[in-house]
Structure formats: C-alpha cells, structure tokens
Amino acid sequence: MNFIPRQHLEIDNYIKFVDEILHKCDKGIEYCKICPNEFVCTELEKDDFGLNDSTISEVLTAIQYALSRVPGYLDLEKRNDLRVHIKNYINESPAHERRIWEDSILDLLLGDKLANPSYKPVAKTGEVRTLLTYNSRISFSTYLKCLYPEDIMPNFTRNLPPEITSPCVKIAHQYIQTKHSDITVPQTIDRITFYLEKNVPEIIRRCDLNETGLAAALCYYAVVTKSPIPENIAITGGLDSQGRTLPADSLDGKIETVLRELHFIDKIICPAGSSISIHAPENVKIIEVSNLEQTIDTVFKNDFTI
C-alpha cells in the first residue's frame, strides 16, 4: 500500500499536506476546460488529495481545512511563508472569492492558536502524544490514552494489542507499588486498555507498535497516580521486560514531524541509544532516557539532567 498525500490529513500531518498541495500547484495551473473562467491545477489527482476537483477554489478549501486543524502554534517564518505562497493562488481564484479567501485564511494564520507562542492544549490525565512511523518512511503523531475497565471506549479508535501493552503495564504497576505505597493500584490490570486517537488501521498496522511501550507505561502511571501529563511533551520508544528503554527507529523523521507540525512541543522523550542526526533548535529539548523511572522523573519531576 502506497502512502498518498490525503492520508496526511488522517494522521494530523496538516502542514505536510498543505506543502504538498502547494508543491503540486507550483508545477503549473491552466484554465479549466469545463469552467473557462477558473484555473485548475492539472498536477492534483483526486485520489491523491481527496479533492472533489482541482479548481483553485477547491484547492484553497482544502488548504483552509488543513490549517484549521493544525493543533497549535506555528512559527512566524512558516506562517509568513504560507501567507505569501497561498496569496499567489488566491490571486488566481475567481475575483468575487478573493476577499473571502484572504480573510478566512489570514484569520487562521494570525489567530490566537497559530500565532500565539504561548498556546498549548490542555494537559490530560492518562493521555500523551506519541510518535510513530509508517513503513519506516512517514512519521506522524497521535494521542495514546489509557482507560480503566469502567471507562467508555470512544468510537473510531484503534486499540493497542495486549501483547504490547500488558508487559508495559506490569512494569509501571511494579514501579508504583515500590515508589507509592500510599496509592491503591487496580487489581485488574489485565483489563486496562489503551487506544490510539486515529482510526487509520491500514496505517497503524504498518507501524511498529512496540514503540508505544514507553508511552503506554507512562499513561498507566499517570492514570493511577492522577497526574496530568504536560501537553508540551512527545514520546516514543519501547520497553523491555526489565523496564529498560529500547532504541527507537526513524527518530529523525519523528523529530521533523514535531518541528513541522507541533510547535507547542518543547520536549521530545526518546530511548537512549537511538540514532539521531537531525539538529533541533535550542527551544526543543531531546531527552534520552534509559528506563521508565527516568521517564517519570523527566515528565513529572522536571528532571532534565538525565
């Protein structure tokens, strides 16, 4: 199965989707043979981008939708680049639509969410943003959430298989019993479930779900101790049977996803020993951890000296 551009919408790579649309449009537009008063981009294929057609109005609609879904702050340089780039295609849209597109898309780029450096989503207990890679090629982020047996399972989710999550829960369970004698831990840990936010099973199946292990253990710990996980953190990597982290694959691509799409993330937690060649800006800390205890200290005790 080949990864097609519109699937970036399904896995929250919204800026990547917009960039791909603009790249295609840059290859050339021409007058529509059916609607001679409107330009079309002949490079956009319906199956690739999920557009009803390839008129400039449809292209701008897709761009507007994608920008509205970006989860948080977008840096000034990228916003300015998008504004100038998209403006070129607004100028090619029907004259009576141009003011509408200028106002709507500009409002998104200058709104409180995309233009506010202090914007961060609300922290949630038992839920963390984790990083995965499809077919060792396409990296993306999604939320992983831990649920008690009595919690209601949301619709349109992908459960993590117990053969991956059970060992991680047991490790976190043992850690809590050792470090938090005052906390009553659930006895039915075999009924604890985890789900990924995205309903894209054909993509999830081609990801190494073992790399959700560290996130799963952290989510379980957060639920039992009632500790909200800060929203400025993203995490990737697995755990072995002793609670030690396992090196993550495709880490460069995962870091690029954060830098491109998730500007409210300023800490990326990954296993020690993972191969990293990308340079992260000073405001983003890449924190390597060797085990679950170091991860918990980093997330909840703000110990960044590991």
N, C-alpha and C positions, 0 to 999 in steps of 0.2 A: 504494500500500500504506500503510495507516494503522499507526502505531506503537501497539501495545497494551501495557497495563501489565505483563503477564508477561514481555515481552521485556526489561524492566529486569533480570530475573534473568539473562538470557543475556549481557548486556553489563556485568554487575557493578554496576549502579546499585541495590544492595540496599536502602539506606536509602530511596531514592526509591520502591521497590516497597512497603516497609513503610508509608511515609507515605501512599501511595495507597490501600492496604487500609484503614488507619485512617480516612482521609477518607471512604471509601465507607461504612464501618461507622457513622460518626458521623451519617450521614443516616437511620439507623433500622434497628433489628432487631426481629424479631417471632417468635412461636412457630412452629416448623416444623409444617406441616400433616401431614407423614408421621410425624415423631417429636415429638409434642407436648411432650415433656419437655425439648426443646433449642431454643434460639433459633437463628435464621438471619438473615443479612444479605441482604435482598432486592435490595440495590444491586449485589452482587457477581455478575458474569456469568462463567460457566465459561470462555468463550472469552477473556475479558479477563485473567483472573487465573490460569488453569491449575489451578483447584481442582476436586477431584472433586465437591464440592458446596459449599454455602455455610454449613454449620453453623459455630458458633463454634469447635468443635474443629478443623475443617479450616482455618479462618482462623488459629487460633493455631499450627497445624502449619506453615502457610506462613510466618508471621512468624518462628517459631523457625528454620526452614531458612534464611531470608534473613539473619537476624542471625548465624547460624553461618558464613556465607560472607563477611561483611564482612572485608576483608583486614587491617585494623589498627586502631589506637587511635581511639576515638570520644570526643569531648569530653564533659566532665561534664554540661554543660547539656543536651545532646541525649540522653545516656543517662538522665538523670533524667526528662526529658520523655517518653521512650519507656516508661520503667518505670511512670509514673503512668498514661499513656494505655492501655497494654496491660493494666494491672491492672484497669481498668474492664471489659474483655472477659473476662478470666479469671474475674471475679466472675459473669459470665453463663454460664460453661461449666458442665457437669454437676458437681455437688458433689464427686463422688468423683475428679474430674480436677484440681480446682483446685490442690491442693498440688503435684501433678506439674508443672503449668504454671508455678506460682510458682518452684519450684526450678530447673526447666530454663532458663526464660527469664532469670531473675535471675542464674543462674550465668553465662550468656553475657554479660550486661551488666556483670557485676562480674569477669569472668575476666581472666586475665593479658593477653590480647590487646586487648580493647576498653577495658579500664580502666587500661592501663599506658601512660602518656605516652611512655615511652622505647622502646616496642616499635617495631621496624622489621623488615620482611622482610629476608632475606639478600641482599646485593648479588651480582649475577651478571654474568659477563663476556659482552659482546655482547648484552645484553638491557636494554631500557629501557621504562618506562611512557610511552606516548604518548597524546595526547588527540585524539579525532575527534568529528565532529558529523554525525548522521544527518539528511538532508533539511533542513539548516540549522536544525533545531529541537531535536533531542535529543542532548546531548553525553554522552560516556562515555569511559572509559579502557580501554586494553588493552595488553598487552605486545607489543613488536616485538622479534624476535630475528633475529640474523644467523647464518647457517650456512655452514661450509665445504662443499665438494663431498662430502667423505668423511663428514660428519656424517649421522646418521639423522634423516630428517624425521619429526617427531611426527605422530600421527594427529589428525584433526579440527582442521585448521588452514586458514587462508586465505593463500595465497601472494600477495605483492605483485608486480604485473606488472613485468617488466624495464624497460619504457619509463619507469617511475618511478624504480626503484632504480639502474639502470645509470649514469645521469649522476651520481647522488649518490656511488656507489662510486668512480667515476673521480676525482671531486673530492677525496674522502678519500684515495684512493690517491696522488694527486699531492702532497697535503699531507704524507703520511707519508714519501714519498721525499725531500721537501725538508727536513723537520724531523728525521727519524730515519734518518740514513744507516747506522746500525748495525743496523737491523731489516731482515730479508729479507721483502719483501712477496710475496704469492702472485702467480704469473703468470697464473693462470686466473681473473681477476676476473669474467669473463663467466659463470662458473659459481657465483659467490656467490649464495645465495638468502636471502630474508627471508620470515618468516611472521608473521602476527598470531595472537595466542593464541586468539581467539574463532572458533568455527565458526558464524558467523551471516552467510553470504554475502549473504542478501537485504538485510541491513542494511549490510554493508560496501560493497556495490555502490552504495549511495546516499550514501556518504561521499566527500568529496574526498580521495582517497588521495595527491594531491600534497602534502598537509600532513604526510605521513610522511617526507618527504625529509630533513629535518634529523635526525630520529631515526635513519633508515637510515644516513646518513653517520657519525653518532656511534657506532652499533653496530659498523659495519665497522672504524672506528678502534680501538674497544675490543678487538675480536677480534684484530686484527693486533698490537696493542701489548700484549695480555694485561693490559688494565686494567679491573678491575671497575667498573661504573657504579653509583654510590651509589643506594640504594633510596629516598632522600628527595627524588628529583628526578622531575619530569614534564616532558615536552617536546612541543611542537607547532610546525608550520610547515614550509614547503618551502624548497628551494634553487634558484637559477638556475644557468646553465651556468658562471658565474664564482665560484660558491661563496658568493654573497650570499643572505641570507635573504629570503623572500617573505612579506609580511604574512599573518597567519592570520585566517580568518573565525570568527565566532561565539565570540570569545575569552571573552566574559563567561560564556557557558554552560559553557565548558570549565573556567574557574576555579571556578565554582559547583560543578561536579562534584567537583573536588579538595577544596573546603572542606566538602562534604557527606559524601563517601564516603572520603576518603583523608587522614586527619588525620596520618599519618606523613610526608606530603609537605610539605616546607617551602620548596621552591624550584620555581617554575614558569618554565621557559625558553621564551621565545616570540620571534618576529621583531620587530625594531624597526619601528615604524610601524604596528603592529597597533592597531586601535581597542579601547580598554579604558575602561569606565566603572564597573566594579564596584570596590568598596573591599575590599581584602584586609586581614586582621588583621596586626598587627605581626610575628607569628611566621612569616608566609608571605611570602617574597620573590618578586616577579615580576621576572624578569631579562630585559631585552630585549637581543638580540644581533643584530649586523648581518651576521655571516658565520660560516662553520664554525670558523675559528680562534678567534674569541671564545667560541664554544660550548665548544670543547675546553678552553680556558683556564678557563672557568667551572666545568666539570664536574670536571676532573682536577687543576687547579692552585688551585682555590678562589678564583678571581679574581672577586669580586662587585662590583668597582668600575667595570664597563663602563658 
